[in-house]
């Protein structure tokens, strides 16, 4: 592999990059300067096929004209409006469109700016709701091993990815975790949902409720499909079982759909795909096609009404929580344009139609050197590699770099390579991405 790079005309050192090996990157930077539809352009003029939808977020492809125009118009009209005690038309219009997409009785939206903030907001709403209905002892928050729920202290407390937690102390007291569902022995090379493992949901009842008592548990939060941990689809019947257990014990069920929301599984939300309606859904990323940061929580009617039915005077704030940029005018405009584009181009249906082709292409990598598992659901997939002896992560990172140099952007996490192309992808894009990955798997030691 070539390691020669041109020295950029700007200083790389001041920016401490997130989730990045800064020393490696700054010695050999990978810089993107523009994007359109399925492709980025690098600073040396190469086209880079986006196999990750940016970061699971550019669902409709890059720099789509209707979204760009909506943002420009908003910036020229209303650059900012506070959300505390004041509103603007766009945020109500965006909320109306969102609740129309939401499953069941999730008919209210609390806005924030990112997936991390959405998770922390949902956890706070859960705690405040339990107090509002007279069960203030319900303070424990339950997550899942290998879960990713952003990087706020709430998110890392219920999250279960070790490296995201180990350097930051105790985080929130009282958080606990159920086991993850990944089992290589039983589920390797599953196509879609694994057949084995629904019984793992029972641990919520047999261990967590038995240990802490339901009267002390506010909520359980899970990703319907774990994304950042390497695309871990739930076993058949698993989410349905969690819903039943939560109902039995008065525990709120929160789906973290920051990744799965807005078409990744061919439906508006994974809740629709699985036929399981949670009490709250966290979202971000695809809600604006990643053009302007926005996140939020879709909230069940009964949760919202528990706050609105407070005996305190109606001039009192019902929930002491929010952000300076909640429902920002530019983000609201981007969201409206994005949701309209999804509908006009039937992008969710396009993703559903492409998913079987994506599945077959991905599983065609089985048997290539170092591949120990392949997983997929909708337009999200993962190829797990055996770690290089004594050098975990190194093999997958080398494949990632090789693919980048050839013009293909994948995502690498640990010894896992993930693909999550924009939902406007065509079969030729899948062929090119999987073909490039296959070539480099054959070459890497």
C-alpha positions as CSV (number, residue, x, y, z in Angstrom):
1,X,0.0,0.0,0.0
2,X,1.1,3.5,-0.8
3,X,1.7,5.7,2.3
4,X,2.7,8.9,0.5
5,X,0.4,11.9,1.1
6,X,0.5,15.5,0.2
7,X,0.9,18.0,3.1
8,X,-2.4,19.8,3.5
9,X,-2.6,23.6,3.4
10,X,-4.0,23.7,6.9
11,X,-2.8,22.5,10.3
12,X,-4.3,19.2,11.3
13,X,-3.0,19.4,14.9
14,X,-5.5,21.7,16.6
15,X,-8.5,19.4,15.9
16,X,-8.8,16.5,18.4
17,X,-10.8,14.1,16.3
18,X,-13.6,12.0,17.8
19,X,-13.4,8.2,17.7
20,X,-10.2,8.4,15.7
21,X,-6.7,7.2,16.0
22,X,-5.4,10.8,15.8
23,X,-1.7,9.9,15.5
24,X,-2.3,7.5,12.6
25,X,-4.7,9.9,10.8
26,X,-2.5,13.0,11.1
27,X,0.4,11.0,9.7
28,X,-1.7,9.9,6.7
29,X,-4.9,12.0,6.5
30,X,-8.0,11.1,4.6
31,X,-9.8,14.3,3.7
32,X,-13.2,14.7,2.0
33,X,-14.0,18.0,0.2
34,X,-17.3,17.5,-1.5
35,X,-20.1,15.0,-2.0
36,X,-23.0,14.2,-4.3
37,X,-25.5,11.4,-4.3
38,X,-23.6,8.1,-3.7
39,X,-20.1,9.6,-3.8
40,X,-17.6,11.7,-1.8
41,X,-14.7,13.5,-3.5
42,X,-11.3,13.4,-1.7
43,X,-8.9,16.3,-1.6
44,X,-6.8,14.6,-4.3
45,X,-9.7,14.5,-6.6
46,X,-10.7,10.8,-6.3
47,X,-14.3,9.6,-6.2
48,X,-15.1,7.6,-3.1
49,X,-18.2,5.4,-3.1
50,X,-20.0,5.9,0.2
51,X,-20.7,2.4,1.6
52,X,-21.6,3.8,5.0
53,X,-24.2,6.5,4.3
54,X,-21.7,8.9,6.0
55,X,-22.1,7.4,9.4
56,X,-25.4,5.6,9.1
57,X,-27.1,8.9,8.4
58,X,-27.1,10.1,4.7
59,X,-30.1,7.9,3.8
60,X,-31.2,9.9,0.7
61,X,-27.7,10.4,-0.7
62,X,-25.5,13.5,-0.5
63,X,-26.4,17.1,-1.3
64,X,-29.9,16.5,-2.5
65,X,-31.2,19.7,-4.0
66,X,-34.6,19.9,-2.3
67,X,-33.0,19.6,1.2
68,X,-30.2,22.1,0.3
69,X,-32.7,24.6,-1.0
70,X,-34.9,24.3,2.1
71,X,-31.9,25.0,4.3
72,X,-30.9,28.0,2.3
73,X,-34.4,29.5,2.4
74,X,-34.6,28.9,6.2
75,X,-31.2,30.6,6.7
76,X,-32.3,33.6,4.8
77,X,-35.6,33.9,6.6
78,X,-35.2,32.8,10.3
79,X,-31.7,32.0,11.3
80,X,-32.6,31.1,14.9
81,X,-35.6,31.1,17.3
82,X,-35.5,30.0,20.9
83,X,-37.6,27.0,21.8
84,X,-38.1,28.1,25.5
85,X,-41.6,29.7,25.7
86,X,-41.5,30.6,22.0
87,X,-42.0,28.6,18.8
88,X,-41.7,29.0,15.0
89,X,-43.9,27.3,12.3
90,X,-41.2,24.9,11.0
91,X,-40.7,23.0,14.2
92,X,-44.5,22.3,14.5
93,X,-44.7,21.3,10.9
94,X,-41.7,18.9,11.3
95,X,-43.2,17.4,14.4
96,X,-46.5,16.8,12.6
97,X,-44.8,14.9,9.9
98,X,-42.8,12.8,12.3
99,X,-45.7,11.7,14.4
100,X,-47.5,10.8,11.2
101,X,-44.7,8.3,10.5
102,X,-44.5,7.0,14.1
103,X,-46.0,3.7,15.2
104,X,-48.9,3.3,17.6
105,X,-49.6,6.2,20.0
106,X,-46.2,7.8,19.8
107,X,-47.7,11.1,18.9
108,X,-45.4,13.7,20.6
109,X,-41.8,14.8,19.8
110,X,-39.2,16.2,22.1
111,X,-36.4,17.7,20.1
112,X,-32.7,17.9,20.7
113,X,-29.6,17.9,18.5
114,X,-28.0,14.4,18.3
115,X,-28.5,10.7,19.1
116,X,-26.6,11.1,22.3
117,X,-28.8,13.9,23.5
118,X,-31.9,12.0,22.4
119,X,-30.9,9.1,24.6
120,X,-30.2,11.3,27.6
121,X,-33.5,13.0,27.0
122,X,-35.4,9.7,26.9
123,X,-33.8,8.5,30.1
124,X,-34.7,11.7,31.9
125,X,-38.3,11.6,30.6
126,X,-38.6,8.0,31.8
127,X,-37.4,9.0,35.3
128,X,-39.6,12.0,35.4
129,X,-42.6,10.0,34.1
130,X,-42.3,7.4,36.8
131,X,-42.2,10.2,39.5
132,X,-45.2,11.9,37.9
133,X,-47.3,8.8,38.2
134,X,-46.4,8.3,41.8
135,X,-43.6,5.7,41.4
136,X,-40.6,7.8,42.3
137,X,-38.7,4.6,43.5
138,X,-38.3,3.6,39.9
139,X,-34.9,5.0,39.3
140,X,-32.9,2.1,37.8
141,X,-32.2,2.3,34.0
142,X,-31.4,-1.0,32.2
143,X,-29.4,-1.3,29.0
144,X,-27.7,-4.2,27.2
145,X,-24.2,-5.5,26.8
146,X,-22.7,-4.4,23.5
147,X,-25.3,-1.7,23.2
148,X,-24.4,1.8,22.0
149,X,-26.5,4.7,23.1
150,X,-24.2,7.7,22.4
151,X,-21.6,9.3,24.5
152,X,-23.5,11.3,27.2
153,X,-23.2,10.0,30.7
154,X,-26.6,8.6,30.5
155,X,-25.8,6.9,27.2
156,X,-22.6,5.3,28.3
157,X,-24.2,4.2,31.6
158,X,-26.9,2.1,29.8
159,X,-24.5,1.4,26.9
160,X,-22.5,-1.8,27.0
161,X,-19.4,-1.1,24.8
162,X,-16.4,-1.4,27.1
163,X,-14.1,1.2,25.5
164,X,-16.8,3.8,25.7
165,X,-17.1,3.3,29.4
166,X,-13.8,2.3,31.0
167,X,-12.1,5.7,31.2
168,X,-15.0,7.6,32.6
169,X,-15.6,6.3,36.1
170,X,-18.9,5.3,37.6
171,X,-21.2,7.3,35.3
172,X,-24.9,7.0,36.5
173,X,-25.4,4.9,39.6
174,X,-27.9,2.1,39.4
175,X,-27.7,1.3,35.8
176,X,-27.6,-2.4,34.9
177,X,-27.5,-4.6,31.8
178,X,-29.0,-7.6,30.3
179,X,-26.9,-9.9,28.1
180,X,-26.3,-9.3,24.4
181,X,-27.8,-11.7,21.9
182,X,-24.7,-12.5,19.8
183,X,-23.5,-16.1,19.9
184,X,-21.1,-17.2,17.2
185,X,-21.7,-20.9,17.9
186,X,-25.4,-20.7,17.3
187,X,-25.9,-17.7,15.0
188,X,-22.9,-17.5,12.6
189,X,-23.8,-16.5,9.1
190,X,-27.4,-15.9,9.9
191,X,-29.3,-14.4,7.0
192,X,-31.6,-11.8,8.6
193,X,-32.9,-12.7,12.1
194,X,-31.1,-15.5,13.9
195,X,-33.3,-18.4,14.8
196,X,-31.7,-18.9,18.2
197,X,-31.7,-16.7,21.2
198,X,-35.2,-15.3,21.9
199,X,-35.0,-16.8,25.4
200,X,-32.2,-14.4,26.3
201,X,-34.9,-11.7,26.7
202,X,-36.1,-13.6,29.8
203,X,-33.0,-12.4,31.7
204,X,-34.8,-9.1,32.1
205,X,-37.3,-10.9,34.3
206,X,-35.3,-13.8,35.8
207,X,-32.2,-11.8,36.8
208,X,-32.8,-8.0,36.6
209,X,-36.3,-7.8,38.0
210,X,-35.5,-10.6,40.4
211,X,-32.5,-8.8,41.7
212,X,-33.7,-5.2,41.8
213,X,-37.5,-5.6,41.9
214,X,-39.7,-4.0,39.3
215,X,-40.7,-1.3,41.7
216,X,-37.2,0.2,41.3
217,X,-36.8,-0.1,37.5
218,X,-37.8,2.9,35.3
219,X,-36.9,1.8,31.8
220,X,-35.1,-0.6,29.5
221,X,-33.4,0.8,26.4
222,X,-32.2,-1.3,23.5
223,X,-31.3,-0.9,19.9
224,X,-33.7,-3.0,17.8
225,X,-30.6,-3.9,15.8
226,X,-27.3,-3.1,17.4
227,X,-25.4,-1.0,14.9
228,X,-22.1,0.2,16.3
229,X,-21.4,-3.1,17.9
230,X,-21.2,-4.7,14.5
231,X,-24.8,-5.2,13.2
232,X,-26.3,-7.7,15.6
233,X,-29.9,-8.4,14.6
234,X,-32.2,-9.7,17.4
235,X,-33.2,-13.3,17.4
236,X,-36.7,-14.1,16.1
237,X,-39.3,-13.2,18.8
238,X,-36.7,-11.5,21.1
239,X,-38.1,-7.9,21.0
240,X,-41.7,-9.2,21.3
241,X,-40.6,-11.0,24.5
242,X,-39.0,-7.9,25.9
243,X,-42.2,-5.9,25.2
244,X,-44.3,-8.5,27.1
245,X,-41.9,-8.5,30.1
246,X,-41.9,-4.7,30.3
247,X,-45.7,-4.7,30.2
248,X,-45.9,-7.2,33.0
249,X,-43.7,-5.1,35.3
250,X,-44.6,-1.5,34.4
251,X,-41.1,-0.9,32.8
252,X,-40.9,1.6,30.0
253,X,-39.4,0.1,26.8
254,X,-37.2,2.6,24.8
255,X,-36.0,1.7,21.3
256,X,-32.9,3.5,20.3
257,X,-33.5,4.0,16.5
258,X,-30.8,6.6,15.8
259,X,-29.4,4.1,13.2
260,X,-32.5,2.0,12.3
261,X,-34.9,5.0,11.9
262,X,-35.9,6.4,8.5
263,X,-35.7,3.4,6.2
264,X,-32.6,1.4,7.1
265,X,-34.8,-1.7,7.4
266,X,-37.1,-0.7,4.6
267,X,-39.7,0.8,7.0
268,X,-39.9,4.2,8.7
269,X,-38.8,2.6,12.0
270,X,-37.6,-0.7,13.1
271,X,-40.6,-0.8,15.4
272,X,-42.7,-1.1,12.2
273,X,-40.5,-3.8,10.8
274,X,-40.7,-5.9,14.0
275,X,-44.3,-5.1,14.8
276,X,-43.3,-4.0,18.4
277,X,-44.4,-0.6,19.6
278,X,-42.1,0.8,22.3
279,X,-43.0,3.6,24.8
280,X,-40.4,5.9,23.3
281,X,-38.2,6.0,20.2
282,X,-35.0,8.0,20.0
283,X,-34.0,9.3,16.6
284,X,-31.4,11.5,14.9
285,X,-29.2,11.0,11.8
286,X,-31.6,10.3,9.0
287,X,-34.2,12.7,10.2
288,X,-32.4,15.5,8.3
289,X,-30.4,13.3,6.0
290,X,-27.5,14.4,8.2
291,X,-27.5,17.9,6.7
292,X,-28.2,19.8,9.9
293,X,-27.8,18.2,13.4
294,X,-31.1,17.2,14.9
295,X,-32.3,14.5,17.2
296,X,-35.4,13.8,19.3
297,X,-37.6,11.4,21.2
298,X,-41.0,10.2,20.0
299,X,-43.1,9.8,23.1
300,X,-46.3,7.8,23.8
301,X,-49.4,9.7,24.5
302,X,-49.8,8.4,28.0
303,X,-46.3,9.6,29.0
304,X,-47.0,13.1,27.6
305,X,-50.4,13.3,29.3
306,X,-48.9,12.3,32.7
307,X,-47.0,15.6,32.5
308,X,-49.8,17.7,31.1
309,X,-52.3,16.5,33.7
310,X,-50.2,17.8,36.5
311,X,-52.2,19.6,39.3
312,X,-49.7,22.5,39.2
313,X,-50.8,25.8,37.5
314,X,-50.6,25.7,33.7
315,X,-48.0,28.5,33.7
316,X,-45.5,26.1,35.3
317,X,-42.9,24.2,33.3
318,X,-43.9,20.5,33.1
319,X,-40.4,19.2,32.2
320,X,-37.2,21.0,33.2
321,X,-35.2,19.9,30.3
322,X,-34.2,21.2,26.9
323,X,-31.4,22.6,24.6
324,X,-30.6,25.9,23.1
325,X,-30.9,24.4,19.6
326,X,-34.0,22.2,20.2
327,X,-36.0,22.4,17.0
328,X,-33.6,24.8,15.3
329,X,-35.2,26.5,12.3
330,X,-32.6,25.2,9.9
331,X,-32.8,21.7,11.2
332,X,-36.6,21.8,11.1
333,X,-36.5,22.9,7.5
334,X,-34.0,20.2,6.6
335,X,-36.3,17.6,8.4
336,X,-39.4,18.7,6.5
337,X,-37.6,18.5,3.2
338,X,-36.0,15.2,4.0
339,X,-39.2,13.5,5.1
340,X,-40.9,14.9,2.0
341,X,-38.1,13.5,-0.2
342,X,-38.4,10.1,1.4
343,X,-42.1,10.0,0.6
344,X,-41.8,11.4,-2.9
345,X,-39.1,9.0,-4.0
346,X,-40.5,6.0,-2.0
347,X,-37.0,5.6,-0.6
348,X,-38.0,3.2,2.2
349,X,-39.6,0.9,-0.4
350,X,-36.5,1.1,-2.5
351,X,-34.4,0.0,0.5
352,X,-36.7,-2.9,1.2
353,X,-36.5,-4.0,-2.5
354,X,-32.7,-3.9,-2.6
355,X,-32.2,-5.7,0.8
356,X,-32.4,-9.3,-0.6
357,X,-29.8,-8.4,-3.2
358,X,-27.6,-6.8,-0.6
359,X,-27.9,-9.9,1.6
360,X,-26.9,-12.3,-1.2
361,X,-24.0,-10.2,-2.2
362,X,-22.7,-9.9,1.4
363,X,-23.0,-13.6,2.1
364,X,-21.1,-14.3,-1.1
365,X,-18.0,-13.3,0.9
366,X,-18.3,-16.5,3.1
367,X,-15.3,-18.6,2.8
368,X,-12.9,-15.8,2.0
369,X,-9.7,-15.6,4.1
370,X,-10.2,-14.6,7.8
371,X,-14.0,-14.2,7.6
372,X,-15.6,-15.8,10.6
373,X,-19.1,-14.4,10.4
374,X,-21.5,-12.3,8.2
375,X,-24.6,-10.6,9.5
376,X,-27.3,-8.5,7.8
377,X,-30.7,-7.0,8.1
378,X,-32.2,-4.5,5.7
379,X,-29.4,-2.3,4.3
380,X,-27.1,-2.9,7.1
381,X,-24.5,-5.6,7.1
382,X,-21.2,-6.7,8.8
383,X,-18.3,-8.9,8.0
384,X,-16.4,-10.1,11.1
385,X,-12.8,-11.1,10.7
386,X,-10.6,-13.3,12.9
387,X,-8.2,-11.0,14.7
388,X,-4.5,-11.1,13.7
389,X,-2.7,-13.0,16.4
390,X,-1.4,-10.5,19.0
391,X,-2.8,-7.6,16.9
392,X,-6.5,-7.2,17.4
393,X,-8.1,-4.6,15.1
394,X,-5.1,-4.5,12.8
395,X,-6.4,-6.7,10.0
396,X,-9.8,-5.0,9.7
397,X,-8.2,-1.6,9.8
398,X,-5.8,-2.6,7.0
399,X,-8.7,-3.7,4.9
400,X,-10.5,-0.5,5.6
401,X,-7.5,1.6,4.5
402,X,-7.0,-0.5,1.4
403,X,-10.6,-0.1,0.3
404,X,-10.4,3.7,0.9
405,X,-7.4,3.9,-1.3
406,X,-9.3,2.1,-4.0
407,X,-12.2,4.5,-3.7
408,X,-14.6,2.7,-1.4
409,X,-15.7,3.8,2.1
410,X,-16.5,1.1,4.6
411,X,-16.7,1.4,8.4
412,X,-14.3,-0.5,10.7
413,X,-14.9,-1.1,14.4
414,X,-12.7,-3.6,16.1
415,X,-12.3,-6.6,13.8
416,X,-15.7,-5.9,12.1
417,X,-16.3,-4.2,8.8
418,X,-19.7,-2.7,8.3
419,X,-21.6,-1.6,5.2
420,X,-24.7,0.6,5.3
421,X,-25.0,2.4,2.0
422,X,-27.4,5.2,1.3
423,X,-30.9,4.0,0.6
424,X,-30.7,5.2,-3.0
425,X,-28.0,2.7,-3.8
426,X,-28.4,0.5,-6.8
427,X,-27.3,-3.1,-7.5
428,X,-24.1,-1.9,-9.3
429,X,-23.1,0.1,-6.1
430,X,-23.5,-3.1,-4.0
431,X,-21.5,-5.1,-6.5
432,X,-18.7,-2.5,-6.5
433,X,-18.6,-2.3,-2.7
434,X,-18.7,-6.0,-2.0
435,X,-16.3,-6.7,-4.9
436,X,-13.7,-4.3,-3.5
437,X,-14.1,-5.8,-0.1
438,X,-13.6,-9.3,-1.5
439,X,-10.5,-8.3,-3.4
440,X,-8.8,-6.9,-0.3
441,X,-9.8,-9.8,2.0
442,X,-8.0,-12.0,-0.5
443,X,-4.9,-9.9,-0.3
444,X,-4.6,-9.0,3.4
445,X,-2.5,-11.2,5.6
